[in-house]
């Protein structure tokens, strides 16, 4: 699972359009996006483990294309169901493209700037959830070695918006 520490929830603006689909051609991802909140322990909720694995948008982050870091999580594996939607997230490289389709039909596009693997104990909360002055995208999954049935690390993709087309 993609576990992240306790971010500070931010109130969403009413009427904003939310993500419904995520495409990452470089790793063959084309998936519906569900909404996620906070788990009972205060960490970011993760998508349910099901055979029809999907990515999940953290609803207390801005939607893709709005100012701030939009956060989308997905599994690397889904229990007995096999590989998760973000199984190849760590293969992304600088320059790879990501598209997030919103309910209103728009599709903000992003370019990967960096991919980091970090120990869960050292999760960079401020770098992932902290305020930024432009639309950005964070994709998060688990990675690294397994210990006691859990992955020790998180793989985090940092992406910036593509420039607008004239």
C-alpha positions in Angstrom: 0.0 0.0 0.0 1.0 3.6 -0.4 1.1 4.9 3.2 1.9 8.5 3.9 2.1 10.4 7.2 -0.5 12.8 8.5 -0.9 15.8 6.1 -2.9 18.8 7.2 -6.3 18.7 5.5 -7.2 21.8 3.5 -10.7 22.8 2.9 -11.7 22.3 -0.8 -13.4 25.0 -2.8 -17.0 24.1 -3.6 -17.6 23.4 -7.3 -14.1 22.4 -8.2 -13.7 19.7 -10.8 -12.1 16.6 -9.5 -9.9 13.9 -11.3 -11.7 10.9 -12.8 -9.0 9.3 -14.9 -5.2 9.1 -14.9 -3.0 8.3 -17.9 0.8 7.6 -17.8 1.7 6.3 -21.3 5.3 5.5 -20.4 4.3 2.8 -18.0 1.0 1.7 -19.5 -1.3 3.3 -16.9 -4.9 4.3 -17.9 -7.0 4.1 -14.8 -10.1 5.5 -13.2 -9.4 7.7 -10.1 -11.4 7.4 -6.9 -11.6 10.0 -4.1 -9.7 9.3 -0.8 -9.7 11.0 2.5 -8.0 10.3 5.8 -7.8 6.9 7.5 -8.9 6.4 11.1 -5.2 6.8 12.2 -5.0 10.2 10.5 -2.8 9.0 7.6 -3.9 9.4 4.0 -6.4 6.7 3.0 -5.3 4.3 0.3 -7.4 2.8 -2.4 -9.2 -0.5 -1.5 -7.4 -3.7 -2.4 -9.5 -5.2 -5.2 -9.0 -7.0 -8.5 -10.0 -3.8 -10.4 -7.2 -1.8 -8.8 -7.5 2.0 -9.3 -5.6 5.1 -8.3 -7.0 7.4 -5.7 -6.9 11.2 -5.4 -6.4 12.6 -1.9 -9.4 14.9 -1.7 -7.8 17.3 0.7 -5.2 18.2 -1.9 -6.0 20.5 -4.8 -7.3 18.8 -8.0 -4.7 18.4 -10.8 -4.3 21.7 -12.6 -5.1 23.9 -9.6 -2.4 25.7 -7.6 -0.7 23.4 -5.1 0.4 19.8 -5.0 -2.3 17.4 -6.1 -1.7 13.9 -4.6 -2.7 10.6 -6.2 -1.9 7.3 -4.6 -1.9 3.7 -6.0 -0.8 0.3 -5.0 2.3 -1.5 -6.3 0.7 -4.9 -5.5 -2.9 -5.7 -4.5 -2.7 -8.8 -2.3 -3.8 -12.0 -3.9 -4.9 -10.1 -7.0 -1.3 -9.5 -8.2 0.2 -6.3 -9.6 -1.2 -2.9 -8.6 -1.9 0.1 -10.9 1.4 1.8 -9.9 3.5 -1.4 -10.1 5.9 0.4 -12.6 5.8 3.9 -11.1 9.5 3.7 -10.1 10.4 3.2 -13.9 9.3 6.8 -14.7 12.0 9.1 -15.8 12.4 12.9 -16.0 10.4 14.1 -19.1 7.8 11.3 -19.0 4.2 12.7 -19.4 1.2 12.3 -17.2 -2.4 13.3 -17.9 -5.2 13.7 -15.4 -8.7 14.0 -16.8 -11.2 15.9 -14.7 -15.0 15.7 -14.3 -15.4 18.8 -16.4 -13.6 17.3 -19.4 -10.4 19.2 -19.1 -7.1 17.2 -18.9 -4.2 19.0 -17.2 -0.9 17.5 -18.4 2.3 17.2 -16.4 5.9 16.3 -17.0 7.9 14.2 -14.5 10.7 16.2 -12.9 12.0 13.6 -10.4 11.3 10.2 -8.9 12.4 9.5 -5.4 12.5 6.4 -3.3 12.4 7.1 0.4 12.1 5.1 3.6 8.6 5.4 5.0 10.1 6.5 8.3 11.7 9.5 6.4 8.7 10.4 4.3 9.2 14.0 3.0 5.8 15.4 4.2 6.6 19.0 3.4 8.0 18.2 0.0 4.9 16.2 -0.9 2.1 18.2 0.7 3.7 21.6 1.3 2.4 24.8 -0.4 3.7 25.6 -3.9 2.8 28.5 -6.1 1.8 26.6 -9.2 -0.1 23.4 -10.1 2.0 20.3 -9.4 1.4 16.6 -9.2 2.6 13.9 -6.8 2.2 10.2 -7.4 2.9 7.9 -4.5 3.2 4.1 -4.1 5.1 1.6 -2.0 8.5 0.3 -2.9 11.8 -1.2 -1.7 12.1 -4.4 0.2 9.3 -6.0 2.1 9.4 -6.5 5.8 6.6 -8.3 7.7 4.3 -8.1 4.7 4.8 -4.4 4.3 7.0 -2.4 1.9 9.6 -0.3 3.7 9.8 2.5 1.3 7.6 4.9 -0.8 8.2 5.8 -4.4 7.2 9.4 -5.1 6.9 11.0 -8.5 7.2 14.8 -8.6 5.6 16.4 -11.7 5.2 19.9 -13.0 2.6 21.3 -15.4 3.2 21.3 -19.1 3.3 24.8 -20.5 0.0 25.9 -22.0 -0.4 25.4 -25.8 -1.1 28.6 -27.8 
